[in-house]
Amino acid sequence: MIFGLLLIWLITAIGLWLVIFLVPGIRAKSTGDLIIAALVLGIINALIRPLLWILTLPLTVITFGIFALFINALMIKVTAAIVPGFEIDRFSDALLAAFIMAMLAISGFIFIQWFLFDSVFWFEVWSESPHIYM
């Protein structure tokens, strides 16, 4: 369990590092600030984000999940407000960062499955008995 938490923290830190290079409105003053921002973002995502997702579930369903990006952007913006060396200029920069990190998470999920199992497993959930496709 500790290994999984450390791995998620490392992936979050790498994601934030890539976002800093890709989005000009996001800055970290030092590597330490970036690591602290990744830690704070992980704690916020573990404590606050699930509550926000439950409260905004109808809006998320109506927008086919797009509103979840706004929640993630808000969590990144809150992280910037808490960590002094991590700065975000506009909410649109946080929204772009949330999109980039979501794409990194999806590609990381696919890569980890491919690396560990030598294929990616997709589930068919609409039939009576789930089938696994490789």
C-alpha positions as CSV (number, residue, x, y, z in Angstrom):
1,M,0.0,0.0,0.0
2,I,2.8,2.4,0.8
3,F,4.5,1.6,-2.5
4,G,1.2,2.4,-4.3
5,L,0.9,5.8,-2.5
6,L,4.5,6.6,-3.3
7,L,4.0,5.6,-6.9
8,I,0.9,7.9,-7.2
9,W,2.8,10.7,-5.6
10,L,5.7,10.3,-8.0
11,I,3.4,10.2,-11.0
12,T,1.6,13.3,-9.8
13,A,4.9,15.1,-9.4
14,I,6.0,14.1,-12.9
15,G,2.6,15.2,-14.2
16,L,3.0,18.6,-12.5
17,W,6.5,18.9,-13.8
18,L,5.3,18.3,-17.4
19,V,2.5,20.8,-16.9
20,I,5.0,23.4,-15.8
21,F,6.8,23.0,-19.1
22,L,3.6,22.9,-21.3
23,V,1.5,25.6,-19.7
24,P,3.2,29.0,-19.5
25,G,0.9,30.3,-16.7
26,I,2.0,27.7,-14.2
27,R,5.3,27.9,-12.3
28,A,7.2,26.3,-9.5
29,K,10.0,28.2,-7.9
30,S,12.0,25.1,-7.1
31,T,12.0,21.3,-7.3
32,G,11.1,21.2,-3.6
33,D,8.0,23.4,-4.2
34,L,7.0,21.1,-7.0
35,I,7.3,18.0,-4.8
36,I,5.4,19.7,-2.0
37,A,2.7,20.8,-4.5
38,A,2.4,17.1,-5.6
39,L,2.0,16.0,-2.0
40,V,-0.6,18.7,-1.2
41,L,-2.5,17.9,-4.4
42,G,-2.6,14.3,-3.5
43,I,-3.9,15.1,0.0
44,I,-6.6,17.4,-1.5
45,N,-7.6,14.8,-4.1
46,A,-7.9,12.2,-1.3
47,L,-9.9,14.4,1.1
48,I,-11.9,17.1,-0.7
49,R,-12.3,16.0,-4.3
50,P,-14.5,12.9,-3.5
51,L,-16.9,15.2,-1.6
52,L,-17.1,17.6,-4.5
53,W,-17.7,14.8,-7.0
54,I,-20.6,13.6,-4.9
55,L,-22.1,17.0,-4.5
56,T,-21.7,17.8,-8.3
57,L,-22.6,14.4,-9.6
58,P,-25.8,15.5,-11.4
59,L,-23.9,18.2,-13.2
60,T,-21.1,15.8,-14.0
61,V,-23.6,13.3,-15.5
62,I,-25.4,16.0,-17.5
63,T,-22.1,17.2,-19.0
64,F,-20.9,13.6,-19.7
65,G,-18.0,13.9,-17.2
66,I,-16.6,17.2,-18.6
67,F,-17.4,19.0,-15.3
68,A,-14.9,16.6,-13.6
69,L,-12.2,18.6,-15.3
70,F,-13.4,21.7,-13.6
71,I,-13.3,20.0,-10.3
72,N,-9.7,18.8,-11.0
73,A,-8.8,22.3,-12.1
74,L,-10.2,23.7,-8.9
75,M,-8.1,21.3,-6.9
76,I,-5.0,22.4,-8.7
77,K,-5.9,26.0,-8.1
78,V,-6.4,25.3,-4.4
79,T,-3.0,23.6,-4.3
80,A,-1.5,26.8,-5.8
81,A,-3.2,28.8,-3.1
82,I,-1.7,26.6,-0.3
83,V,1.8,26.1,-1.6
84,P,3.7,29.4,-1.8
85,G,6.2,28.4,-4.4
86,F,3.6,26.9,-6.8
87,E,1.8,29.6,-8.9
88,I,-1.0,29.6,-11.4
89,D,-2.0,32.8,-13.2
90,R,-5.5,32.0,-14.4
91,F,-8.2,29.3,-13.9
92,S,-7.9,28.5,-17.6
93,D,-4.3,27.5,-17.0
94,A,-5.5,25.2,-14.2
95,L,-8.1,23.8,-16.5
96,L,-5.5,23.0,-19.2
97,A,-3.3,21.5,-16.5
98,A,-6.2,19.3,-15.4
99,F,-6.8,18.1,-18.9
100,I,-3.1,17.3,-19.5
101,M,-2.9,15.4,-16.2
102,A,-6.0,13.5,-17.1
103,M,-4.5,12.4,-20.4
104,L,-1.3,11.4,-18.5
105,A,-3.3,9.4,-16.1
106,I,-5.2,7.6,-18.9
107,S,-1.9,6.9,-20.8
108,G,-0.2,5.8,-17.5
109,F,-3.1,3.4,-16.8
110,I,-2.7,1.9,-20.3
111,F,1.1,1.7,-20.0
112,I,1.1,0.0,-16.6
113,Q,-1.4,-2.6,-17.8
114,W,0.6,-3.2,-20.9
115,F,3.9,-3.4,-19.0
116,L,2.6,-5.6,-16.2
117,F,0.2,-7.9,-18.2
118,D,1.6,-7.5,-21.7
119,S,-1.8,-6.3,-22.9
120,V,-4.6,-3.9,-22.0
121,F,-7.8,-5.3,-20.5
122,W,-11.1,-3.8,-21.5
123,F,-14.3,-4.9,-19.9
124,E,-17.7,-5.1,-21.6
125,V,-20.1,-4.0,-18.9
126,W,-23.4,-4.0,-20.7
127,S,-23.9,-7.7,-21.2
128,E,-25.1,-10.2,-18.5
129,S,-21.7,-11.8,-18.1
130,P,-18.7,-9.6,-18.4
131,H,-16.2,-10.5,-21.1
132,I,-12.5,-9.5,-21.1
133,Y,-11.0,-8.4,-24.4
134,M,-7.3,-8.4,-24.9
